[in-house]
Amino acid sequence: MLNGLWLGFFVVAAGSGFLRWLAGGDATVFAAMVEALFAMARLSVEVMVLLFGTLTLWLGFLRIAEKAGLVDLLARLLAPLFARLMPAVPPGHPALGYITLNFTANALGLDNAATPIGLKAMRALQELNPQPTVATNAQILFLVLNASSLTLLPVSIFMYRLQQGAPDPTLVFLPILLATCASTLAGFLAVALVQRLKLHDPVVLAWLLGTALLLGAAMALLASLSAAALAALSSLLGNLVLFSLILLFLVAGALRRVPVYESFVEGAREGFDVAKNLLPYLVAMLCAVGVLRASGALDFALQGMRFVADAAGWDTRFIEALPTALVKPFSGSAARAMLIETMKAHGVDSFPALVAATVQGSTETTFYVLAVYFGAVGIQRARHAVACALVADVAGVLASIFVCYWFFG
């Protein structure tokens, strides 16, 4: 799947480039595509350098948590659920604990912690993989749920809106929460359908209903807060949880007589090894994405969508938000730039800007996640991972548009 997808990016970019040259007379498109190749190669190195520090830090703390027994404890607590969702993973396997920590970090918007923990989970799952270059069902389910971006506190979106002068930066909080839930549910159901998971099992139903009730209660509580209180809670909760996790790891390690310093260094060394192996995968994926963007293929797609919407007689205000949606699966920084550009061009509280902010907060950089997570363990055949992750992305975009018409229409 990844081979065809990667080749497809270049083929589509080439077709778009020749079309712009022959039909539009734009001879500079090829220079832009070549420049994008080198720019993305440079960006890959910059991203890897950032990952070096983050991975080294968090994998050091995770090694302490592992030796203190915290990861095993989480794994045992979730064994009944994951025995149904990931039957190939033995009950109590450390991967289950890492998966839980990763989901928690993502939900709270702790990106710096979520990625290293997620890579640790993927490496633990890889230990059970009988075909090291082919993704297992468990790895695919984990990656799709990770890429579906369930986020309860989208602090970064509030910050972007505040920077652009929004009188109520948290105005999109509930729309993002609804859209991100739709994205995660769609991704989960897509994987469950392909892998034929038994969702009617009482244990699975109990967990799903319990999670839905907790999310509903959290939404009701957070929706009752003022904008200022919600922004303050978001910042406090994120930083408090992050530091509390570190403190918990250290205290538990000390109580269990774990040599915390030596364990940290041991885990940090592992983080260094993981990061240095990511560069080839990052260069491959980011360069393909860069060429696709520079070729104008995304602009052609946007024009086609506008034509369809006009022909169908739909309200076309949402079309102005689609650049963010189109580039988000490929590049988080490009989507952020598109979001800010939409806010400046149409107004921070305009309908297109509200849709773009909701999309940005409820979808993920799918192909970057694929490159990093599968690249870290040498997976070359993604099987149905890409298709299911894109189902989650499409659901998140459609839910964002629907919810924004509902809230702000």
LINDA-V42649 format. One line per field, one symbol per residue. ss: DSSP state (H for helix, E for strand, L for the rest). phi: phi as a letter, one per 40 degrees, with the letter a starting at -180 (. if undefined). psi: psi as a letter, one per 30 degrees, with the letter a starting at -180 (. if undefined). A space follows every 10 residues. Layout:
ss: ???
phi: ???
psi: ???
This chain:
ss: LHHHHHHHHH HHHHHHHHHH HHLLLLLLHH HHHHHHHHHH HHHHHHHHHH HHHHHHHHHH HHHHHHHLLH HHHHHHHHHH HHHHHLLLLL LLLHHHHHHH HHHHHHHLLL HHHHHHHHHH HHHHHHLLLL LLLELLHHHH HHHHHHHLLL LLLLHHHHHH HHHLLLLLHH HHHHHHHHHH HHHHHHHHHH HHHHHLLLLL LHHHHHHHHH HHHHHHHHHH HHHLLLHHHH HHHHHHHHHH HHHHHHHHHH HHHHHLLLLH HHHHHHHHHH HHHHHHLLHH HHHHHHHHHH HHHHLLHHHH HHHHHHHHHH HHLLLLHHHH HHHHHHHHLL LHHHHHHHHH HHHHHHLLLL HHHHHHHHHH HHLLLHHHHH HHHHHHHLLL ELLLHHHHHH HHHHHHHHHH HHHHHHHHL
phi: .cccccccdc cccccccccc cccbgccccc ccccccdccc cccdcccccc cdcccccccc ccccccccgc ccccccccdc cccccbcccc dgcddccccc ccccccccgc dccccccccc cccccccccc bdcbccdccc ccccccccgc bcbcdccdcc ccccgccbdc dcdcdccccc cccccccccc cdcccfcccc cdcccccccc cccccccccc ccccccdccc cccdcccccc ccccccccdc ccccccfccc cccccccccc dcccccccdd cccdcccccc cccccgcccc cccccccccc ccgccbcccc ccdccccdcc accccccccc cccccbhcbc cdcccccccc cbbbcdcccd ccccccbgcb bcfccccccc dccccccccc cccccccbd
psi: eeeeeeeeee eeeeeeeeee eeefgjffee eeeeeeeeee eeeeeeeeee eeeeeeeefe eeeeeeffge eeeeeeegee effeeiffkk kgkfeeeeee eeeeeeeggi eeeeeeeeee eeeeeffgjf jffkkleeee eeeeeeffhj kfiieeeeee eefggkfifg egeeeeeeee eeeeeeeeee eeeefhkiff keeeeeeeee eeeeeeeeee eefflleeee eeeeeeeeee eeeeeeeeee eeeeeghkje eeeeeeeeee eeeeefffee eeeeeeeeee eeeffgeeee eeeeeeeeee efglkgefef ffeeeefefe keeeeeeeee eeeeefkfgl eeeeeeeeee fglliefeee eeeeefggkf jfbgeeeeee eeeeeeeeee eeeeeeef.
